[in-house]
Amino acid sequence: MTKRSVHNLPGLAPEGAVAPDLVRAGGLFFTSGVRGVDLATGALPDDPARQLLNAWHNLKALVEHAGLSTDDIGLVTNFIDSQDYRAHINPGWLELFPDEDNRPARKTTSYPLPAGVGVELQAYGVPGQARQRIEVAGLTHRDPLPNGVRMGDYVFSSVIVPWDLATSEPVVGEPAQTDQAFDNMRAFMEQAGGSVDDIVLQWVYLNDFAYQPYMVDVYVETWPIGAYQAARKTYRYPMGGQIQIQCIGRIGGERANFEVPGHNHHDPIPMGARIGDLYCSSGVSGVDPAGESQLEAVEGVEGQAMHGLRNVKTLVETGGGTMGDIGHITVLVQDYADMPIIDAAWERAFPDPADRPARQVMKMGQAGRSHAQFHMIAVV
């Protein structure tokens, strides 16, 4: 019997959507991208401010339709089509979460969304667990959001920036910013009642990939090779500073890493990390494990989608789970025009429309011959 249950809010998803609006997996839930559609008319307003407000209202309606509450949300990610839309985020945010001591973690990421779409909201949560605000002195956000929250055993951070905790100002120099961001991540987890070894998944955003080797050195100092390591995804992301970090953790439970035989990473990171029931992957690509290269994806989006999802299956099963334990998959693409091919592979991997993970599709992080990459979160 699967642990996964799916919920759809009428009128929310675009016609032909192949992923559910919200999925409950084990003791967590995950949404797909929640757009600012007018549920009464099915139209997306031209005004991005109206889209953002609609999206907040739709997120609330979706979680309540699934028998949940906005109090169950631990993390909201705002995916916006333009950095100019940041100014429109807070009105709906403050409407849903008016109590400054009881707000979820939040991250905003900008990348090209499909035509006409100004925003997609994504939420992760833990039903029935109160939010415990986590605040690190010197790291308080200038927007109305916490550094992060703990909900039961689960920890969700907002963006972690390279500020000197004594001055609340950015440190100077790319290596110093990397050191500071990792130190602040450590302080955040300790404030949550754990340590960096309780992090299951880390996202790293770099302004300049020339400094990635130094970041990898700091990662390995934090999680040495041969010991438990957090899963990681690194993005090239334009911003004023050099680095930002975000993480998800689970405090308590056995730690383990898992690999996909025949599929390696260029960096010394694990393919998957599991603490207790929370199991997250690094980037899973369309590598043919029986092919000549264990690093490079096969040619073409069709083969990459097929092998990528097969590798996800191998990974979740290697870690003790099944495809039915996956609550959310992020799909990184180079071109939205490839989505019909990726969707066909998705439907083969998850043939039952009433038993699929939630999904976020991002036109981000893929270039050259790489057309599709998959990142899973499972509750095993």
TIRODREN-809603 format. One line per 2 residues: for each residue y, z, x of N, C-alpha, C, CB. Coordinates in steps of 0.2 Angstrom, whole numbers. Glycine has a CB too. Layout:
BEGIN
Y Z X Y Z X Y Z X Y Z X | ...
! end
This chain:
BEGIN
-6 0 4 0 0 0 6 0 4 0 6 -5 | 11 -5 3 17 -5 7 22 1 5 20 -11 6
25 3 10 30 8 9 37 5 7 31 12 16 | 37 -2 7 44 -5 6 45 -6 -2 44 -11 10
51 -5 -4 53 -7 -11 59 -11 -11 53 -1 -16 | 60 -16 -15 66 -20 -14 70 -19 -21 64 -27 -13
76 -20 -20 81 -20 -26 86 -25 -25 84 -13 -26 | 88 -29 -31 93 -34 -31 98 -32 -37 89 -41 -32
104 -33 -35 109 -32 -40 111 -39 -43 116 -29 -37 | 110 -40 -49 111 -47 -52 118 -49 -51 111 -46 -60
118 -56 -48 125 -59 -47 127 -58 -40 130 -57 -51 | 124 -54 -36 127 -52 -29 125 -57 -24 124 -45 -27
118 -59 -23 116 -64 -18 118 -71 -20 109 -63 -16 | 119 -75 -15 120 -82 -17 113 -85 -19 122 -86 -11
114 -91 -23 108 -94 -26 103 -96 -20 110 -100 -30 | 97 -95 -21 92 -97 -16 91 -92 -11 94 -103 -13
94 -86 -11 93 -81 -6 86 -79 -5 97 -75 -8 | 84 -78 1 77 -77 2 75 -70 5 74 -82 7
81 -66 5 80 -59 7 83 -54 1 84 -57 13 | 80 -49 0 83 -44 -6 89 -41 -4 78 -39 -7
93 -39 -9 99 -36 -8 99 -29 -4 103 -35 -14 | 93 -25 -6 93 -18 -3 85 -17 -3 96 -13 -7
83 -14 3 76 -12 4 76 -5 6 73 -16 9 | 71 -1 3 69 6 5 63 5 9 68 10 -2
63 8 15 57 8 19 56 15 22 57 3 25 | 50 18 20 49 25 22 55 29 19 49 26 30
58 33 23 64 37 21 70 35 22 63 44 24 | 71 28 23 78 25 25 79 19 20 78 23 32
85 17 19 86 11 16 91 6 20 89 12 9 | 91 0 18 95 -5 22 97 -10 17 90 -8 28
103 -13 18 105 -18 14 106 -25 18 112 -17 11 | 105 -30 14 107 -37 17 115 -37 17 104 -43 13
118 -43 19 125 -43 19 128 -43 11 127 -50 22 | 132 -39 10 135 -38 3 142 -42 3 136 -30 1
142 -47 0 148 -51 -1 153 -49 -6 146 -58 -2 | 159 -52 -6 164 -50 -10 165 -54 -16 171 -50 -7
159 -56 -19 158 -60 -25 161 -57 -31 151 -63 -26 | 164 -60 -36 165 -57 -42 159 -57 -46 171 -61 -46
156 -52 -48 149 -52 -51 149 -55 -58 146 -45 -51 | 155 -54 -61 156 -57 -68 156 -65 -68 162 -54 -71
159 -68 -63 160 -75 -63 156 -78 -58 167 -77 -62 | 153 -75 -53 149 -78 -48 154 -81 -42 145 -83 -50
160 -80 -43 165 -84 -38 167 -79 -32 171 -86 -42 | 168 -82 -27 171 -79 -21 179 -80 -21 168 -81 -14
183 -75 -22 190 -76 -22 192 -79 -15 193 -69 -23 | 197 -83 -15 200 -86 -9 204 -80 -5 205 -91 -11
206 -75 -8 210 -70 -5 205 -65 -1 215 -66 -10 | 206 -65 5 201 -60 9 202 -53 7 202 -61 16
208 -51 5 209 -44 3 205 -43 -3 216 -42 2 | 205 -47 -8 201 -47 -14 194 -47 -13 203 -52 -19
192 -51 -8 185 -51 -6 182 -44 -3 183 -57 -1 | 186 -41 1 185 -35 4 184 -30 -1 190 -33 9
189 -29 -6 189 -24 -11 182 -25 -15 195 -24 -15 | 181 -32 -17 175 -33 -21 169 -31 -18 175 -41 -23
169 -32 -11 163 -30 -7 161 -23 -7 163 -33 0 | 167 -19 -7 166 -12 -7 163 -10 -14 172 -8 -5
166 -13 -19 164 -11 -26 156 -13 -27 168 -14 -31 | 155 -19 -24 148 -22 -25 143 -17 -21 147 -29 -22
145 -15 -15 141 -10 -11 139 -4 -15 144 -8 -4 | 144 -1 -18 143 5 -23 138 3 -28 150 7 -25
140 -3 -32 135 -5 -37 128 -6 -35 138 -11 -41 | 127 -9 -29 121 -10 -27 117 -4 -25 121 -14 -20
120 1 -22 116 7 -20 114 11 -27 120 12 -15 | 119 11 -31 118 15 -38 113 11 -42 124 16 -42
113 5 -42 107 1 -45 100 2 -42 109 -7 -45 | 100 4 -36 94 6 -33 92 13 -34 94 4 -25
96 17 -38 95 24 -39 97 28 -33 87 25 -40 | 102 26 -29 105 29 -23 112 31 -25 104 26 -17
115 34 -20 122 35 -20 126 34 -14 123 43 -22 | 132 33 -14 136 31 -8 136 37 -3 143 30 -10
134 43 -6 133 49 -1 127 48 3 132 55 -6 | 122 43 1 116 42 5 117 37 11 111 40 1
123 34 11 125 29 17 126 33 23 130 25 14 | 123 31 29 124 33 35 129 29 40 118 35 39
128 22 39 132 18 43 134 12 39 128 16 49 | 140 10 39 142 3 36 145 -1 42 148 5 31
143 -7 42 146 -12 47 149 -17 43 140 -16 51 | 156 -18 45 160 -24 42 159 -30 46 167 -21 41
156 -35 43 156 -41 47 162 -46 44 149 -45 46 | 167 -47 48 172 -51 45 173 -58 48 179 -47 46
176 -62 45 177 -69 47 182 -70 52 178 -74 41 | 187 -65 52 193 -66 56 195 -58 58 199 -70 53
198 -57 64 201 -51 65 207 -49 61 202 -51 73 | 210 -55 58 216 -53 54 214 -50 48 219 -60 52
207 -50 46 205 -46 40 204 -39 41 199 -49 37 | 205 -36 47 204 -29 48 209 -25 44 205 -27 55
215 -28 43 220 -24 39 218 -23 32 227 -28 39 | 213 -27 29 211 -26 22 205 -21 21 209 -33 19
202 -18 27 196 -15 26 197 -8 23 193 -14 33 | 202 -4 25 203 3 23 204 4 15 208 6 27
207 0 11 208 2 4 202 3 1 212 -3 1 | 197 -1 1 191 0 -2 186 5 1 187 -7 -2
187 6 8 183 11 12 186 18 9 185 10 19 | 192 19 8 195 25 6 193 27 -1 202 26 8
193 21 -5 191 22 -12 184 25 -13 192 16 -16 | 179 22 -9 172 24 -9 171 31 -5 168 19 -6
175 32 0 174 38 4 180 42 5 171 36 11 | 183 45 0 189 48 0 189 55 4 192 50 -7
184 58 5 184 64 9 183 63 16 178 69 6 | 188 65 20 188 63 27 183 67 31 195 65 30
180 72 28 174 75 32 168 73 29 175 83 30 | 167 68 25 161 66 22 161 58 22 160 69 16
162 55 27 162 48 28 156 45 32 168 45 30 | 153 39 31 148 37 35 151 34 42 144 31 32
147 33 47 149 29 53 151 22 51 143 29 58 | 155 19 55 157 12 53 159 8 60 164 13 49
157 2 59 158 -3 65 161 -9 61 152 -4 69 | 166 -12 65 168 -19 62 167 -24 68 176 -19 61
164 -30 66 162 -35 70 164 -42 67 155 -35 72 | 168 -46 71 170 -52 69 167 -58 72 178 -53 70
164 -62 68 161 -69 70 162 -74 64 154 -68 72 | 161 -80 65 161 -85 60 156 -84 55 161 -92 63
158 -82 49 154 -82 43 153 -89 39 157 -77 38 | 148 -89 35 148 -96 31 154 -98 28 142 -96 26
155 -104 26 161 -107 24 163 -103 17 161 -114 22 | 169 -101 17 172 -97 11 171 -90 11 169 -100 5
166 -87 15 165 -80 15 169 -76 20 157 -79 17 | 173 -71 18 177 -68 22 174 -61 25 183 -66 18
169 -58 21 166 -52 23 159 -51 21 171 -46 21 | 155 -48 25 149 -46 22 148 -38 25 143 -50 25
147 -34 20 146 -27 22 138 -26 22 149 -22 17 | 136 -22 27 129 -20 28 129 -12 29 126 -23 35
124 -9 25 124 -2 25 116 0 27 126 1 18 | 116 5 31 110 9 32 111 16 29 108 9 40
105 19 27 106 26 24 99 30 24 109 26 18 | 100 36 22 95 41 22 95 44 15 95 46 28
91 42 10 92 46 4 91 53 4 87 42 -1 | 95 57 1 94 64 0 96 68 6 87 65 -2
99 65 11 101 69 17 108 69 17 98 66 23 | 111 75 17 118 76 18 121 73 24 121 83 17
127 70 24 130 68 30 133 74 34 135 63 29 | 132 74 40 135 79 45 139 75 50 129 84 49
146 77 49 150 73 53 150 75 61 158 74 51 | 150 70 65 150 71 72 156 69 75 144 67 76
159 73 78 166 72 81 166 74 89 172 75 77 | 168 70 93 169 72 100 176 73 102 165 67 105
178 78 105 185 79 106 187 74 111 186 87 109 | 193 71 110 195 66 114 193 59 112 194 67 121
188 58 107 186 52 105 187 50 98 178 52 107 | 191 54 95 192 53 88 196 46 86 197 59 85
193 43 81 195 36 80 202 36 77 191 33 75 | 206 31 78 213 30 75 212 28 68 217 26 79
207 25 66 205 23 59 202 29 56 201 17 59 | 202 29 49 199 35 45 192 35 45 202 35 38
188 36 51 181 36 51 179 41 56 178 29 52 | 173 44 56 171 48 61 168 45 67 165 53 58
167 49 72 163 46 78 156 44 76 163 51 84 | 153 47 71 147 46 68 144 51 64 142 45 74
138 51 61 135 56 57 128 57 59 136 53 50 | 126 63 57 118 65 57 116 66 50 117 71 62
111 63 48 108 64 42 100 66 43 109 57 37 | 99 72 42 92 74 43 91 73 51 87 70 39
86 69 52 84 68 59 87 62 62 77 68 60 | 91 58 58 94 52 60 101 52 62 92 47 55
103 48 67 110 49 70 112 41 70 110 52 77 | 118 40 67 122 34 67 129 35 70 122 31 60
130 31 75 137 31 78 141 26 75 136 30 86 | 148 27 75 153 22 75 153 19 82 160 24 72
158 14 83 159 12 89 161 17 94 164 6 89 | 158 17 100 160 22 106 164 18 111 153 25 109
170 20 112 174 17 117 175 20 123 181 16 113 | 177 17 129 178 20 135 184 24 136 177 15 141
185 29 132 191 33 133 190 39 137 194 35 126 | 195 41 141 194 47 145 195 53 140 200 48 150
190 57 139 190 62 134 196 68 135 183 66 134 | 198 68 141 204 73 142 211 70 139 205 74 149
211 63 139 218 60 137 217 56 131 220 56 143 | 211 54 129 211 49 123 214 43 125 214 52 117
214 41 131 216 34 133 211 31 137 222 35 137 | 211 24 137 206 20 140 206 21 148 206 13 139
200 22 151 200 22 158 202 15 161 193 25 161 | 203 15 167 205 8 170 200 6 175 212 9 174
198 -1 174 194 -4 178 187 -5 174 192 0 184 | 184 -11 175 178 -13 171 172 -8 173 176 -20 173
170 -7 179 165 -2 181 166 5 178 164 -1 188 | 173 7 179 174 14 176 174 14 168 182 16 178
175 9 165 175 9 158 167 9 156 178 2 155 | 163 5 160 156 6 158 153 13 159 152 1 162
155 16 165 153 23 166 155 27 160 155 25 172 | 161 27 158 164 31 153 161 30 146 172 30 153
160 24 145 157 22 138 150 26 138 156 15 137 | 146 25 143 139 28 143 140 36 143 135 26 149
145 38 147 146 46 147 148 48 140 151 48 152 | 152 44 136 154 46 129 148 45 124 160 42 127
144 41 125 138 40 121 134 46 122 134 34 123 | 133 49 129 129 55 130 132 61 126 129 56 138
139 61 127 142 67 124 142 67 116 150 67 125 | 142 61 113 141 60 106 134 62 104 142 52 104
129 60 108 122 62 106 121 70 107 117 59 110 | 124 73 112 124 80 112 127 84 107 126 82 119
133 81 105 137 84 99 132 83 93 143 80 98 | 128 78 92 124 78 86 118 82 87 121 70 86
117 86 92 111 90 93 105 87 97 109 93 86 | 106 82 100 101 79 104 103 77 111 98 72 100
100 71 113 102 68 120 101 61 120 97 72 125 | 103 58 125 102 50 125 95 48 125 105 48 132
90 53 126 83 51 125 81 51 118 79 56 129 | 86 53 113 84 52 106 87 46 103 87 58 103
90 41 107 93 35 105 87 30 105 98 32 110 | 86 27 99 81 22 98 84 15 99 78 22 91
90 14 97 93 7 98 100 8 100 93 3 91 | 102 4 105 109 3 107 111 -4 107 109 6 115
117 -5 104 121 -11 105 126 -10 110 124 -13 98 | 127 -15 114 132 -16 119 136 -22 118 129 -15 127
143 -21 118 148 -27 117 152 -27 124 152 -26 111 | 151 -33 127 155 -34 133 160 -40 133 150 -36 139
166 -38 135 171 -44 135 169 -49 140 178 -40 137 | 167 -47 146 165 -52 151 158 -51 154 171 -51 157
154 -56 153 147 -55 155 146 -55 163 143 -61 153 | 152 -56 167 151 -55 174 150 -48 176 158 -57 177
151 -43 171 150 -36 173 143 -34 170 156 -32 170 | 139 -38 167 133 -36 164 128 -33 169 130 -42 161
128 -36 175 123 -33 180 125 -25 181 123 -36 187 | 132 -24 182 133 -17 183 131 -13 177 141 -16 184
132 -15 170 130 -12 164 123 -11 165 132 -16 158 | 119 -15 167 112 -15 167 110 -9 172 108 -21 169
114 -9 178 112 -3 182 114 4 179 117 -4 188 | 119 4 175 121 11 172 115 12 166 128 10 169
113 7 163 108 8 158 101 11 161 106 1 154 | 100 8 167 93 10 170 94 17 173 92 5 176
100 19 175 102 26 177 101 31 171 109 27 180 | 103 28 165 102 32 159 95 33 157 107 29 154
92 27 157 85 27 155 81 23 160 84 23 148 | 78 27 165 75 24 171 69 20 169 73 30 176
67 15 173 61 11 172 55 16 173 61 5 177 | 50 15 169 44 19 169 44 25 164 43 21 176
50 27 162 51 32 157 53 29 150 56 37 159 | 54 33 145 56 30 139 63 27 139 57 36 133
64 21 136 70 17 136 72 15 129 70 11 141 | 78 16 127 81 13 121 80 6 121 88 16 120
79 3 115 80 -4 114 87 -6 114 77 -6 107 | 89 -12 116 96 -14 117 97 -21 115 98 -13 124
103 -22 113 105 -29 112 112 -29 115 106 -31 104 | 114 -34 119 120 -35 122 123 -41 119 119 -36 130
130 -41 117 134 -46 115 140 -48 119 136 -45 107 | 141 -54 120 148 -56 123 153 -56 117 148 -63 127
158 -51 118 162 -50 112 170 -50 115 160 -44 108 | 174 -54 112 181 -54 115 185 -47 112 185 -60 113
188 -44 117 191 -37 115 196 -36 120 186 -32 113 | 200 -31 119 205 -29 124 202 -25 130 210 -24 121
197 -21 129 193 -18 135 187 -22 137 192 -11 133 | 183 -19 141 178 -22 144 171 -20 140 176 -20 151
171 -15 137 164 -13 134 165 -8 128 160 -9 139 | 161 -9 123 160 -4 117 153 -3 116 164 -7 111
151 2 114 144 4 113 143 7 106 141 9 118 | 137 6 103 135 9 96 128 10 97 137 4 90
126 15 93 119 17 94 116 21 87 118 22 100 | 109 20 87 106 24 81 100 28 85 102 19 76
100 34 82 95 39 85 91 42 80 99 44 90 | 85 45 83 81 50 79 80 56 83 75 46 76
81 62 81 80 68 84 74 71 82 86 73 83 | 69 71 87 63 74 85 58 68 84 63 78 79
51 69 87 46 64 86 44 62 93 49 59 82 | 38 59 93 36 56 100 39 50 101 28 55 99
41 49 108 45 43 110 40 38 113 50 45 115 | 41 32 112 36 27 115 40 20 115 30 26 111
38 16 120 40 9 121 34 4 120 44 8 127 | 36 -2 117 30 -7 116 33 -13 118 28 -6 109
28 -18 120 30 -24 122 26 -30 118 28 -25 130 | 28 -36 119 24 -41 116 21 -45 122 29 -46 112
15 -45 123 11 -48 128 13 -56 129 4 -48 128 | 16 -58 134 18 -65 135 25 -66 134 14 -69 131
29 -61 132 36 -62 130 40 -56 134 37 -61 123 | 44 -58 139 48 -54 143 55 -54 142 46 -55 151
59 -50 145 66 -50 145 69 -51 152 69 -44 142 | 74 -54 153 78 -55 159 80 -48 162 84 -60 159
82 -44 157 84 -37 159 79 -32 159 90 -35 155 | 79 -27 162 73 -22 162 74 -17 156 73 -17 168
73 -20 150 73 -16 144 67 -17 140 79 -19 139 | 65 -13 136 59 -13 132 59 -18 126 56 -7 129
54 -21 124 54 -25 118 55 -21 112 48 -30 117 | 52 -15 112 53 -11 106 53 -3 108 47 -12 101
57 1 104 57 8 106 56 11 99 64 10 109 | 52 17 99 50 21 93 51 28 95 43 19 91
54 31 91 54 39 91 52 41 84 61 42 93 | 47 45 83 44 47 77 43 41 73 49 51 73
46 40 67 44 35 62 49 29 63 45 37 55 | 55 30 67 60 25 68 58 20 73 67 28 69
57 14 72 55 9 77 60 3 77 48 7 75 | 63 2 83 68 -4 83 66 -8 89 75 -1 84
68 -15 88 67 -20 94 73 -21 97 64 -26 91 | 72 -24 103 78 -28 107 77 -35 104 77 -27 115
80 -39 107 80 -46 105 73 -49 105 85 -51 108 | 70 -52 100 64 -55 100 65 -63 99 59 -52 94
63 -66 104 65 -74 104 59 -78 102 67 -76 111 | 60 -84 102 55 -89 100 51 -91 106 57 -95 97
48 -86 110 44 -88 116 37 -89 114 45 -82 121 | 34 -94 116 27 -95 115 23 -90 120 24 -102 116
20 -85 118 16 -80 122 11 -84 126 13 -75 119 | 8 -89 124 3 -93 127 6 -99 132 -2 -96 123
12 -100 132 16 -105 135 17 -104 142 22 -107 132 | 20 -108 146 21 -108 153 27 -102 155 23 -114 156
32 -102 150 37 -97 152 37 -91 147 44 -100 151 | 37 -85 150 37 -79 146 45 -77 145 34 -73 150
49 -80 147 56 -79 146 60 -83 141 60 -78 153 | 59 -90 142 62 -95 138 59 -97 132 63 -101 143
63 -98 127 61 -100 120 58 -107 120 66 -99 115 | 54 -109 116 52 -116 115 57 -120 113 46 -116 111
57 -126 114 62 -131 112 62 -131 104 61 -138 114 | 68 -132 101 69 -133 94 69 -127 90 64 -138 92
73 -127 84 74 -121 80 67 -120 76 79 -122 75 | 63 -125 74 57 -124 70 52 -120 74 54 -131 68
51 -122 81 46 -118 85 49 -111 86 45 -122 91 | 55 -110 87 58 -104 89 58 -99 83 66 -104 91
59 -102 77 58 -97 71 51 -95 70 61 -101 65 | 46 -100 71 39 -98 70 37 -93 75 35 -105 70
38 -95 82 36 -90 87 40 -83 87 36 -93 94 | 46 -84 85 50 -78 85 47 -73 80 57 -79 83
46 -75 74 43 -71 68 36 -69 70 44 -74 62 | 32 -73 73 26 -71 75 26 -65 80 22 -77 78
31 -66 85 32 -61 90 34 -54 87 37 -63 95 | 38 -54 82 40 -48 78 34 -45 75 45 -50 72
29 -49 72 23 -47 69 19 -43 75 19 -52 66 | 18 -46 80 15 -43 86 18 -37 88 14 -48 92
24 -37 88 28 -31 91 27 -25 86 35 -32 92 | 28 -26 79 27 -20 75 20 -18 74 30 -23 68
15 -22 75 8 -20 75 7 -17 81 4 -26 74 | 9 -19 87 8 -15 93 10 -8 93 11 -19 99
16 -7 89 19 0 88 16 4 83 26 -1 87 | 10 1 80 7 5 75 9 4 67 8 12 76
13 -1 66 15 -3 60 13 -10 57 23 -3 59 | 15 -12 52 14 -18 49 20 -22 47 9 -18 43
20 -28 45 26 -32 43 29 -28 36 24 -39 41 | 25 -25 33 27 -21 27 31 -15 28 21 -19 22
31 -13 35 35 -7 37 42 -9 39 32 -3 42 | 43 -16 40 50 -18 42 55 -17 37 50 -25 45
60 -14 38 66 -13 33 71 -18 33 68 -6 33 | 73 -20 40 78 -24 41 77 -29 47 85 -20 42
79 -35 46 79 -39 52 86 -43 52 74 -45 51 | 89 -43 58 95 -46 60 93 -53 63 100 -42 65
95 -58 61 94 -65 63 100 -68 67 91 -70 58 | 100 -69 73 105 -72 77 104 -79 77 106 -69 84
109 -83 75 109 -90 75 114 -94 79 108 -93 68 | 113 -100 81 119 -104 84 122 -108 79 116 -108 89
119 -110 73 121 -115 69 119 -113 62 120 -122 71 | 123 -112 57 120 -110 50 117 -116 47 126 -108 45
118 -122 50 114 -128 47 106 -127 49 117 -134 50 | 105 -123 53 97 -122 55 94 -117 50 97 -119 62
98 -114 45 95 -109 41 89 -111 36 100 -106 37 | 89 -117 34 84 -120 30 77 -120 34 85 -127 27
77 -121 40 71 -121 44 69 -114 45 73 -125 51 | 74 -110 47 73 -103 48 70 -99 42 79 -99 51
73 -101 36 71 -98 30 64 -100 28 75 -101 24 | 62 -106 30 55 -108 29 50 -104 33 54 -116 30
52 -103 39 47 -98 43 47 -91 40 50 -98 50 | 53 -89 38 54 -82 35 49 -82 29 61 -81 33
49 -87 25 45 -86 19 38 -86 20 47 -92 14 | 36 -90 26 29 -89 28 27 -83 31 28 -95 33
32 -80 34 31 -73 37 30 -68 32 36 -71 42 | 35 -68 27 35 -64 21 34 -67 15 42 -60 21
28 -69 13 27 -74 7 29 -71 0 20 -76 7 | 29 -64 -1 30 -61 -7 37 -60 -8 26 -55 -8
41 -63 -12 48 -62 -13 50 -55 -15 51 -67 -18 | 45 -51 -18 46 -44 -20 44 -39 -15 42 -43 -26
43 -42 -9 41 -37 -3 43 -40 4 33 -36 -3 | 50 -41 4 53 -43 11 58 -38 13 56 -50 9
59 -39 20 65 -34 22 72 -37 20 64 -34 30 | 76 -32 21 83 -34 20 85 -38 27 88 -28 20
90 -42 26 92 -47 32 99 -48 33 88 -54 31 | 101 -48 39 108 -50 41 108 -56 45 112 -44 44
111 -62 44 112 -68 48 118 -68 51 110 -74 44 | 118 -68 58 124 -68 62 125 -74 66 125 -62 66
130 -78 66 132 -84 70 135 -81 77 136 -89 67 | 131 -78 81 133 -74 87 128 -73 92 136 -67 84
129 -74 98 125 -72 103 119 -77 105 121 -66 101 | 120 -83 102 115 -88 104 119 -95 107 111 -90 98
116 -97 112 119 -103 115 114 -107 119 125 -101 120 | 116 -113 121 111 -117 125 105 -119 120 109 -114 131
99 -118 123 93 -120 119 91 -115 115 87 -122 124 | 94 -109 115 92 -104 110 95 -104 103 94 -97 113
91 -105 98 94 -106 92 93 -100 87 91 -112 89 | 88 -96 88 87 -91 84 84 -85 88 82 -93 78
86 -79 86 83 -73 89 83 -67 83 87 -70 95 | 78 -63 84 76 -58 79 77 -51 81 69 -60 75
79 -47 77 80 -39 79 77 -35 73 87 -37 81 | 72 -31 74 69 -28 68 71 -20 68 62 -29 68
71 -17 62 71 -10 62 65 -9 57 78 -7 59 | 61 -5 59 55 -3 55 54 5 54 48 -6 57
51 7 48 50 14 47 43 14 47 54 17 41 | 39 17 52 32 17 52 29 23 51 30 14 59
! end
